[in-house]
Amino acid sequence: MFEIKTPITNELINQLSVGNMITLSGFIYAGRDAVLPKIAALIETGRLSEFDIKLEGAVIFHTAVSVAGVGPTSSNKYDIERTIPPLSEAGVKLHLGKGALSPETILALNKYNSVYAVIPPVTALLNNKTLTQKVIAFPELGMEAFHLLEVFEYPAIIAAAHGKSIYDDQL
């Protein structure tokens, strides 16, 4: 397990291998289809310096940010994947998202000493930890039927207990 803090150095990138587990701390950028092409255009036109964006050693998470939270979007969407090479050339060291990238993008990552990491969608993570499932009531409701699941190591966070909630300070 690699515990990574931003900004990321070339030396750290050189230590990473496919299959390494990482944790990431620090400041990261978040963007997806609508904004990443705009950032790439700023790089191409030399106008990135007009904004307080520092890409050397940076991380970009392919996501939207909403009140519901963040989760990876598909990095292989055309408008996202085509930005990976210019962003890497500009100094981005780690791209976070989901999905397979094209061989051309993999080569570009290598050329600019950058890496890509996937953050599995929660449904994929939980699916791998569900050993069996069985409808035990109301089968006519299809996916909303009452199911019995056998699970192994589901990750979870207790959100409310003993009269306290993790959301109390947001009320």
TORPA-4810 file (N, C-alpha, C, O; in nm, 3 decimals):
<nodes>
NODE_1_0.085_-0.118_0.000_0.000_0.000_0.000_0.089_0.123_0.000_0.179_0.137_0.084_M
NODE_2_0.064_0.211_-0.094_0.135_0.339_-0.100_0.045_0.448_-0.044_-0.069_0.463_-0.087_F
NODE_3_0.097_0.522_0.050_0.026_0.638_0.103_0.084_0.760_0.034_0.197_0.801_0.062_E
NODE_4_0.007_0.818_-0.057_0.055_0.926_-0.143_-0.001_1.059_-0.097_-0.119_1.071_-0.065_I
NODE_5_0.086_1.157_-0.093_0.046_1.295_-0.061_0.082_1.383_-0.180_0.185_1.364_-0.244_K
NODE_6_-0.005_1.479_-0.209_0.022_1.571_-0.319_0.108_1.686_-0.270_0.104_1.721_-0.152_T
NODE_7_0.186_1.747_-0.359_0.205_1.712_-0.500_0.290_1.586_-0.514_0.364_1.549_-0.424_P
NODE_8_0.277_1.522_-0.629_0.344_1.394_-0.656_0.472_1.419_-0.735_0.475_1.499_-0.828_I
NODE_9_0.576_1.349_-0.696_0.705_1.364_-0.762_0.726_1.256_-0.868_0.661_1.152_-0.867_T
NODE_10_0.818_1.282_-0.959_0.856_1.181_-1.058_0.913_1.058_-0.990_0.889_0.945_-1.035_N
NODE_11_0.986_1.077_-0.882_1.046_0.965_-0.810_0.937_0.870_-0.758_0.952_0.748_-0.767_E
NODE_12_0.830_0.924_-0.705_0.721_0.840_-0.657_0.655_0.767_-0.774_0.630_0.647_-0.765_L
NODE_13_0.628_0.838_-0.882_0.567_0.774_-0.999_0.652_0.656_-1.044_0.600_0.553_-1.084_I
NODE_14_0.781_0.673_-1.037_0.872_0.566_-1.079_0.861_0.443_-0.989_0.897_0.333_-1.033_N
NODE_15_0.816_0.456_-0.869_0.803_0.343_-0.776_0.672_0.267_-0.794_0.660_0.154_-0.747_Q
NODE_16_0.575_0.326_-0.861_0.443_0.265_-0.872_0.439_0.161_-0.983_0.502_0.177_-1.088_L
NODE_17_0.362_0.055_-0.959_0.343_-0.051_-1.058_0.196_-0.082_-1.070_0.119_-0.057_-0.977_S
NODE_18_0.154_-0.135_-1.183_0.016_-0.177_-1.202_-0.020_-0.275_-1.091_0.056_-0.367_-1.061_V
NODE_19_-0.134_-0.253_-1.031_-0.181_-0.339_-0.924_-0.151_-0.287_-0.784_-0.205_-0.339_-0.687_G
NODE_20_-0.067_-0.185_-0.770_-0.040_-0.127_-0.638_-0.168_-0.066_-0.580_-0.246_-0.003_-0.651_N
NODE_21_-0.184_-0.085_-0.455_-0.292_-0.017_-0.384_-0.236_0.113_-0.331_-0.124_0.117_-0.280_M
NODE_22_-0.314_0.221_-0.343_-0.269_0.351_-0.295_-0.377_0.416_-0.210_-0.496_0.387_-0.224_I
NODE_23_-0.332_0.503_-0.124_-0.423_0.598_-0.062_-0.369_0.735_-0.100_-0.249_0.754_-0.117_T
NODE_24_-0.458_0.827_-0.113_-0.420_0.958_-0.162_-0.468_1.067_-0.067_-0.584_1.067_-0.025_L
NODE_25_-0.377_1.160_-0.032_-0.412_1.270_0.057_-0.360_1.400_-0.002_-0.260_1.400_-0.074_S
NODE_26_-0.426_1.507_0.029_-0.382_1.638_-0.018_-0.484_1.701_-0.109_-0.601_1.661_-0.112_G
NODE_27_-0.440_1.797_-0.184_-0.528_1.868_-0.275_-0.527_1.801_-0.411_-0.421_1.765_-0.463_F
NODE_28_-0.646_1.784_-0.469_-0.658_1.727_-0.603_-0.756_1.811_-0.682_-0.840_1.881_-0.625_I
NODE_29_-0.745_1.805_-0.813_-0.841_1.871_-0.901_-0.950_1.773_-0.938_-0.925_1.652_-0.948_Y
NODE_30_-1.070_1.823_-0.960_-1.183_1.740_-1.000_-1.247_1.801_-1.124_-1.274_1.921_-1.127_A
NODE_31_-1.270_1.720_-1.225_-1.334_1.767_-1.347_-1.372_1.652_-1.436_-1.321_1.541_-1.421_G
NODE_32_-1.462_1.680_-1.528_-1.501_1.576_-1.623_-1.527_1.635_-1.760_-1.464_1.735_-1.795_R
NODE_33_-1.615_1.577_-1.840_-1.632_1.609_-1.981_-1.647_1.758_-2.012_-1.591_1.805_-2.111_D
NODE_34_-1.719_1.832_-1.933_-1.745_1.972_-1.966_-1.624_2.062_-1.943_-1.604_2.157_-2.018_A
NODE_35_-1.542_2.034_-1.841_-1.436_2.128_-1.804_-1.297_2.086_-1.850_-1.215_2.173_-1.880_V
NODE_36_-1.267_1.957_-1.857_-1.131_1.916_-1.891_-1.087_1.962_-2.031_-0.972_2.000_-2.047_L
NODE_37_-1.175_1.960_-2.132_-1.133_2.015_-2.261_-1.100_2.165_-2.252_-1.014_2.214_-2.325_P
NODE_38_-1.168_2.236_-2.165_-1.138_2.379_-2.146_-1.000_2.398_-2.083_-0.926_2.488_-2.122_K
NODE_39_-0.965_2.313_-1.987_-0.832_2.320_-1.924_-0.725_2.287_-2.028_-0.622_2.354_-2.035_I
NODE_40_-0.750_2.184_-2.109_-0.655_2.147_-2.215_-0.638_2.262_-2.314_-0.527_2.287_-2.361_A
NODE_41_-0.745_2.331_-2.347_-0.736_2.445_-2.439_-0.654_2.559_-2.378_-0.578_2.625_-2.449_A
NODE_42_-0.668_2.582_-2.246_-0.586_2.684_-2.180_-0.438_2.649_-2.188_-0.354_2.737_-2.206_L
NODE_43_-0.406_2.521_-2.175_-0.267_2.476_-2.187_-0.217_2.503_-2.328_-0.109_2.559_-2.348_I
NODE_44_-0.298_2.461_-2.427_-0.259_2.476_-2.568_-0.238_2.622_-2.608_-0.151_2.652_-2.689_E
NODE_45_-0.318_2.711_-2.552_-0.308_2.853_-2.589_-0.216_2.931_-2.497_-0.197_3.052_-2.515_T
NODE_46_-0.157_2.863_-2.397_-0.066_2.930_-2.305_-0.135_3.022_-2.206_-0.073_3.112_-2.151_G
NODE_47_-0.263_2.999_-2.184_-0.341_3.087_-2.095_-0.367_3.026_-1.957_-0.440_3.085_-1.878_R
NODE_48_-0.309_2.910_-1.928_-0.333_2.847_-1.798_-0.286_2.936_-1.684_-0.345_2.934_-1.576_L
NODE_49_-0.181_3.014_-1.707_-0.127_3.100_-1.602_-0.224_3.210_-1.559_-0.203_3.274_-1.456_S
NODE_50_-0.330_3.233_-1.636_-0.432_3.331_-1.598_-0.517_3.283_-1.481_-0.591_3.361_-1.421_E
NODE_51_-0.506_3.156_-1.450_-0.585_3.095_-1.343_-0.489_3.041_-1.237_-0.371_3.019_-1.265_F
NODE_52_-0.538_3.020_-1.118_-0.454_2.967_-1.010_-0.456_2.814_-1.016_-0.502_2.747_-0.924_D
NODE_53_-0.405_2.761_-1.128_-0.401_2.617_-1.150_-0.256_2.577_-1.165_-0.186_2.624_-1.255_I
NODE_54_-0.210_2.490_-1.075_-0.072_2.442_-1.078_-0.075_2.292_-1.108_-0.113_2.213_-1.023_K
NODE_55_-0.037_2.255_-1.228_-0.048_2.115_-1.270_0.075_2.030_-1.241_0.066_1.907_-1.244_L
NODE_56_0.189_2.091_-1.214_0.310_2.013_-1.188_0.291_1.931_-1.061_0.276_1.987_-0.952_E
NODE_57_0.293_1.798_-1.074_0.274_1.708_-0.961_0.130_1.692_-0.917_0.103_1.638_-0.810_G
NODE_58_0.038_1.738_-1.000_-0.103_1.740_-0.962_-0.172_1.606_-0.985_-0.120_1.516_-1.050_A
NODE_59_-0.293_1.597_-0.928_-0.383_1.484_-0.946_-0.513_1.540_-1.002_-0.561_1.644_-0.956_V
NODE_60_-0.570_1.472_-1.101_-0.701_1.510_-1.154_-0.794_1.391_-1.137_-0.765_1.281_-1.184_I
NODE_61_-0.905_1.414_-1.069_-1.007_1.312_-1.047_-1.118_1.337_-1.148_-1.177_1.445_-1.148_F
NODE_62_-1.148_1.241_-1.232_-1.253_1.252_-1.333_-1.388_1.234_-1.264_-1.440_1.123_-1.253_H
NODE_63_-1.443_1.344_-1.219_-1.568_1.341_-1.144_-1.637_1.475_-1.150_-1.576_1.576_-1.184_T
NODE_64_-1.763_1.475_-1.117_-1.837_1.597_-1.091_-1.844_1.611_-0.940_-1.830_1.513_-0.868_A
NODE_65_-1.867_1.731_-0.892_-1.879_1.755_-0.748_-2.019_1.808_-0.723_-2.056_1.913_-0.775_V
NODE_66_-2.096_1.737_-0.643_-2.233_1.779_-0.614_-2.261_1.760_-0.466_-2.179_1.704_-0.393_S
NODE_67_-2.377_1.805_-0.422_-2.413_1.787_-0.282_-2.427_1.640_-0.247_-2.422_1.603_-0.129_V
NODE_68_-2.445_1.555_-0.348_-2.457_1.411_-0.324_-2.320_1.346_-0.306_-2.313_1.230_-0.264_A
NODE_69_-2.213_1.416_-0.337_-2.079_1.362_-0.323_-2.007_1.351_-0.455_-2.047_1.413_-0.554_G
NODE_70_-1.901_1.272_-0.456_-1.823_1.251_-0.578_-1.809_1.102_-0.604_-1.811_1.021_-0.511_V
NODE_71_-1.796_1.068_-0.728_-1.771_0.931_-0.769_-1.710_0.935_-0.907_-1.735_1.029_-0.983_G
NODE_72_-1.631_0.836_-0.941_-1.561_0.842_-1.069_-1.656_0.835_-1.188_-1.756_0.763_-1.186_P
NODE_73_-1.623_0.911_-1.289_-1.693_0.896_-1.416_-1.600_0.821_-1.511_-1.482_0.805_-1.480_T
NODE_74_-1.651_0.777_-1.622_-1.571_0.699_-1.716_-1.462_0.785_-1.779_-1.490_0.884_-1.847_S
NODE_75_-1.339_0.747_-1.755_-1.225_0.821_-1.808_-1.207_0.802_-1.957_-1.138_0.880_-2.022_S
NODE_76_-1.268_0.698_-2.012_-1.252_0.673_-2.154_-1.358_0.743_-2.240_-1.369_0.715_-2.359_N
NODE_77_-1.434_0.834_-2.182_-1.521_0.919_-2.263_-1.431_1.007_-2.348_-1.326_1.052_-2.302_K
NODE_78_-1.470_1.030_-2.471_-1.386_1.105_-2.565_-1.337_1.236_-2.506_-1.218_1.266_-2.511_Y
NODE_79_-1.428_1.315_-2.450_-1.391_1.448_-2.401_-1.302_1.444_-2.277_-1.240_1.545_-2.243_D
NODE_80_-1.293_1.332_-2.210_-1.201_1.319_-2.098_-1.070_1.257_-2.144_-0.962_1.311_-2.118_I
NODE_81_-1.079_1.144_-2.213_-0.956_1.073_-2.249_-0.864_1.157_-2.338_-0.742_1.149_-2.324_E
NODE_82_-0.920_1.237_-2.427_-0.834_1.317_-2.515_-0.758_1.426_-2.440_-0.663_1.483_-2.493_R
NODE_83_-0.799_1.456_-2.315_-0.727_1.556_-2.236_-0.612_1.497_-2.155_-0.527_1.571_-2.106_T
NODE_84_-0.608_1.367_-2.141_-0.505_1.304_-2.057_-0.364_1.332_-2.108_-0.278_1.369_-2.028_I
NODE_85_-0.336_1.316_-2.238_-0.199_1.347_-2.284_-0.156_1.492_-2.260_-0.048_1.512_-2.205_P
NODE_86_-0.235_1.594_-2.299_-0.187_1.730_-2.274_-0.177_1.766_-2.126_-0.089_1.841_-2.086_P
NODE_87_-0.266_1.712_-2.045_-0.259_1.737_-1.901_-0.135_1.671_-1.841_-0.069_1.728_-1.755_L
NODE_88_-0.104_1.551_-1.888_0.017_1.482_-1.841_0.141_1.558_-1.883_0.235_1.575_-1.804_S
NODE_89_0.143_1.605_-2.006_0.257_1.683_-2.054_0.274_1.810_-1.971_0.386_1.856_-1.950_E
NODE_90_0.163_1.867_-1.925_0.167_1.989_-1.844_0.204_1.964_-1.699_0.218_2.060_-1.622_A
NODE_91_0.221_1.837_-1.659_0.268_1.808_-1.525_0.180_1.722_-1.438_0.222_1.682_-1.330_G
NODE_92_0.058_1.691_-1.482_-0.029_1.605_-1.401_0.036_1.468_-1.390_0.075_1.410_-1.491_V
NODE_93_0.048_1.417_-1.268_0.115_1.290_-1.244_0.019_1.174_-1.223_0.056_1.059_-1.247_K
NODE_94_-0.103_1.202_-1.179_-0.199_1.096_-1.151_-0.337_1.137_-1.198_-0.387_1.244_-1.162_L
NODE_95_-0.399_1.050_-1.278_-0.536_1.069_-1.325_-0.620_0.963_-1.256_-0.585_0.845_-1.259_H
NODE_96_-0.730_1.003_-1.194_-0.820_0.910_-1.125_-0.952_0.903_-1.199_-1.006_1.006_-1.239_L
NODE_97_-1.003_0.784_-1.217_-1.133_0.770_-1.282_-1.175_0.625_-1.280_-1.147_0.551_-1.186_G
NODE_98_-1.244_0.585_-1.386_-1.283_0.445_-1.401_-1.284_0.411_-1.548_-1.301_0.498_-1.634_K
NODE_99_-1.266_0.284_-1.576_-1.272_0.236_-1.713_-1.135_0.221_-1.777_-1.036_0.278_-1.732_G
NODE_100_-1.133_0.141_-1.883_-1.010_0.114_-1.957_-0.976_0.230_-2.049_-1.065_0.293_-2.105_A
NODE_101_-0.848_0.257_-2.064_-0.801_0.361_-2.155_-0.748_0.298_-2.283_-0.713_0.180_-2.284_L
NODE_102_-0.741_0.376_-2.390_-0.690_0.325_-2.517_-0.540_0.302_-2.509_-0.472_0.362_-2.425_S
NODE_103_-0.487_0.217_-2.595_-0.341_0.196_-2.599_-0.264_0.326_-2.625_-0.155_0.344_-2.571_P
NODE_104_-0.319_0.415_-2.705_-0.253_0.542_-2.734_-0.241_0.627_-2.608_-0.138_0.691_-2.585_E
NODE_105_-0.344_0.628_-2.526_-0.340_0.704_-2.402_-0.241_0.643_-2.304_-0.170_0.715_-2.233_T
NODE_106_-0.234_0.510_-2.300_-0.138_0.441_-2.214_0.004_0.481_-2.253_0.089_0.505_-2.167_I
NODE_107_0.030_0.488_-2.383_0.163_0.529_-2.431_0.192_0.674_-2.393_0.304_0.707_-2.354_L
NODE_108_0.092_0.761_-2.404_0.111_0.901_-2.367_0.141_0.914_-2.218_0.226_0.994_-2.178_A
NODE_109_0.072_0.837_-2.135_0.100_0.840_-1.991_0.247_0.804_-1.967_0.316_0.870_-1.889_L
NODE_110_0.293_0.700_-2.033_0.431_0.657_-2.018_0.528_0.766_-2.065_0.628_0.793_-1.999_N
NODE_111_0.498_0.826_-2.177_0.585_0.930_-2.234_0.605_1.046_-2.136_0.715_1.100_-2.126_K
NODE_112_0.501_1.082_-2.064_0.507_1.198_-1.973_0.524_1.158_-1.826_0.506_1.241_-1.737_Y
NODE_113_0.559_1.031_-1.801_0.582_0.981_-1.665_0.463_1.012_-1.573_0.480_1.067_-1.465_N
NODE_114_0.345_0.976_-1.619_0.222_0.995_-1.545_0.154_0.860_-1.531_0.185_0.767_-1.606_S
NODE_115_0.062_0.846_-1.436_-0.010_0.721_-1.416_-0.160_0.747_-1.405_-0.204_0.860_-1.386_V
NODE_116_-0.236_0.639_-1.418_-0.381_0.641_-1.409_-0.422_0.539_-1.305_-0.371_0.427_-1.304_Y
NODE_117_-0.510_0.575_-1.219_-0.561_0.483_-1.118_-0.713_0.480_-1.127_-0.776_0.582_-1.153_A
NODE_118_-0.770_0.363_-1.105_-0.916_0.352_-1.107_-0.969_0.351_-0.965_-0.910_0.294_-0.873_V
NODE_119_-1.081_0.415_-0.952_-1.156_0.410_-0.827_-1.283_0.337_-0.863_-1.367_0.390_-0.936_I
NODE_120_-1.300_0.214_-0.812_-1.417_0.137_-0.855_-1.547_0.201_-0.807_-1.555_0.252_-0.696_P
NODE_121_-1.648_0.198_-0.893_-1.779_0.245_-0.847_-1.823_0.157_-0.730_-1.788_0.039_-0.724_P
NODE_122_-1.898_0.212_-0.640_-1.940_0.138_-0.521_-2.015_0.011_-0.560_-1.997_-0.092_-0.496_V
NODE_123_-2.097_0.016_-0.663_-2.171_-0.103_-0.702_-2.077_-0.216_-0.742_-2.104_-0.332_-0.710_T
NODE_124_-1.968_-0.184_-0.812_-1.872_-0.288_-0.850_-1.803_-0.344_-0.727_-1.783_-0.465_-0.716_A
NODE_125_-1.766_-0.258_-0.635_-1.700_-0.302_-0.512_-1.791_-0.394_-0.431_-1.749_-0.500_-0.386_L
NODE_126_-1.915_-0.352_-0.414_-2.009_-0.433_-0.336_-2.046_-0.560_-0.410_-2.068_-0.663_-0.346_L
NODE_127_-2.055_-0.557_-0.541_-2.086_-0.676_-0.618_-1.980_-0.784_-0.595_-2.012_-0.902_-0.585_N
NODE_128_-1.854_-0.744_-0.588_-1.747_-0.840_-0.564_-1.749_-0.896_-0.423_-1.686_-0.999_-0.397_N
NODE_129_-1.819_-0.832_-0.333_-1.826_-0.877_-0.195_-1.960_-0.943_-0.162_-1.987_-0.976_-0.047_K
NODE_130_-2.044_-0.961_-0.264_-2.171_-1.031_-0.247_-2.153_-1.174_-0.295_-2.137_-1.199_-0.415_T
NODE_131_-2.157_-1.268_-0.201_-2.132_-1.408_-0.236_-2.254_-1.476_-0.298_-2.241_-1.549_-0.396_L
NODE_132_-2.372_-1.452_-0.241_-2.495_-1.509_-0.297_-2.608_-1.409_-0.280_-2.604_-1.323_-0.192_T
NODE_133_-2.708_-1.422_-0.365_-2.828_-1.341_-0.352_-2.950_-1.424_-0.390_-2.945_-1.506_-0.481_Q
NODE_134_-3.059_-1.399_-0.317_-3.180_-1.479_-0.339_-3.301_-1.393_-0.309_-3.305_-1.323_-0.208_K
NODE_135_-3.399_-1.397_-0.398_-3.526_-1.328_-0.373_-3.603_-1.413_-0.274_-3.626_-1.531_-0.296_V
NODE_136_-3.643_-1.349_-0.161_-3.718_-1.426_-0.061_-3.861_-1.376_-0.044_-3.941_-1.440_0.024_I
NODE_137_-3.895_-1.261_-0.105_-4.033_-1.213_-0.099_-4.058_-1.112_-0.210_-3.968_-1.038_-0.250_A
NODE_138_-4.180_-1.109_-0.258_-4.225_-1.015_-0.360_-4.143_-1.021_-0.489_-4.092_-0.918_-0.533_F
NODE_139_-4.128_-1.138_-0.550_-4.050_-1.149_-0.673_-4.106_-1.067_-0.789_-4.032_-1.030_-0.880_P
NODE_140_-4.236_-1.037_-0.784_-4.296_-0.958_-0.891_-4.240_-0.816_-0.897_-4.261_-0.745_-0.996_E
NODE_141_-4.169_-0.774_-0.793_-4.111_-0.640_-0.792_-3.973_-0.634_-0.859_-3.910_-0.528_-0.863_L
NODE_142_-3.928_-0.746_-0.912_-3.801_-0.749_-0.983_-3.685_-0.707_-0.894_-3.667_-0.761_-0.785_G
NODE_143_-3.607_-0.610_-0.941_-3.488_-0.569_-0.863_-3.524_-0.505_-0.730_-3.439_-0.492_-0.643_M
NODE_144_-3.651_-0.465_-0.714_-3.692_-0.407_-0.586_-3.756_-0.511_-0.494_-3.813_-0.477_-0.390_E
NODE_145_-3.747_-0.637_-0.533_-3.798_-0.745_-0.447_-3.716_-0.751_-0.319_-3.611_-0.688_-0.308_A
NODE_146_-3.765_-0.827_-0.222_-3.694_-0.845_-0.096_-3.591_-0.956_-0.117_-3.628_-1.069_-0.147_F
NODE_147_-3.462_-0.924_-0.100_-3.352_-1.017_-0.127_-3.280_-1.056_0.002_-3.280_-0.981_0.100_H
NODE_148_-3.221_-1.172_0.000_-3.130_-1.215_0.104_-2.992_-1.222_0.040_-2.972_-1.291_-0.059_L
NODE_149_-2.898_-1.150_0.097_-2.762_-1.146_0.044_-2.665_-1.210_0.142_-2.678_-1.193_0.263_L
NODE_150_-2.569_-1.281_0.090_-2.456_-1.326_0.169_-2.339_-1.240_0.125_-2.302_-1.238_0.008_E
NODE_151_-2.282_-1.168_0.221_-2.177_-1.072_0.185_-2.049_-1.101_0.262_-2.052_-1.168_0.365_V
NODE_152_-1.938_-1.050_0.212_-1.808_-1.065_0.276_-1.737_-0.931_0.275_-1.706_-0.876_0.169_F
NODE_153_-1.710_-0.879_0.394_-1.635_-0.754_0.412_-1.691_-0.636_0.333_-1.613_-0.568_0.266_E
NODE_154_-1.814_-0.611_0.338_-1.871_-0.489_0.281_-1.810_-0.369_0.356_-1.809_-0.368_0.479_Y
NODE_155_-1.763_-0.276_0.286_-1.714_-0.157_0.356_-1.833_-0.068_0.393_-1.927_-0.053_0.315_P
NODE_156_-1.828_-0.011_0.508_-1.937_0.077_0.551_-1.887_0.174_0.657_-1.784_0.152_0.720_A
NODE_157_-1.962_0.280_0.675_-1.934_0.377_0.780_-2.062_0.390_0.862_-2.170_0.415_0.808_I
NODE_158_-2.049_0.372_0.991_-2.165_0.393_1.077_-2.196_0.542_1.072_-2.112_0.625_1.105_I
NODE_159_-2.320_0.576_1.031_-2.357_0.717_1.013_-2.437_0.771_1.130_-2.444_0.892_1.148_A
NODE_160_-2.495_0.684_1.209_-2.572_0.731_1.325_-2.568_0.624_1.432_-2.591_0.506_1.405_A
NODE_161_-2.538_0.666_1.557_-2.537_0.574_1.670_-2.534_0.654_1.799_-2.473_0.762_1.804_A
NODE_162_-2.599_0.603_1.902_-2.596_0.665_2.035_-2.638_0.812_2.032_-2.581_0.896_2.101_H
NODE_163_-2.739_0.840_1.951_-2.793_0.976_1.945_-2.708_1.074_1.867_-2.739_1.193_1.868_G
NODE_164_-2.604_1.029_1.802_-2.516_1.119_1.726_-2.515_1.078_1.579_-2.536_0.962_1.545_K
NODE_165_-2.489_1.178_1.493_-2.483_1.155_1.349_-2.361_1.223_1.290_-2.319_1.329_1.337_S
NODE_166_-2.304_1.163_1.188_-2.191_1.229_1.121_-2.234_1.357_1.050_-2.150_1.438_1.010_I
NODE_167_-2.366_1.375_1.035_-2.417_1.494_0.967_-2.457_1.605_1.062_-2.501_1.711_1.017_Y
NODE_168_-2.444_1.584_1.191_-2.488_1.684_1.290_-2.432_1.823_1.265_-2.505_1.921_1.276_D
NODE_169_-2.304_1.833_1.231_-2.244_1.965_1.213_-2.288_2.031_1.083_-2.254_2.147_1.058_D
NODE_170_-2.365_1.958_0.997_-2.413_2.017_0.875_-2.559_2.061_0.885_-2.614_2.117_0.790_Q
NODE_171_-2.620_2.036_0.999_-2.762_2.074_1.015_-2.777_2.220_1.048_-2.890_2.268_1.065_L
</nodes>
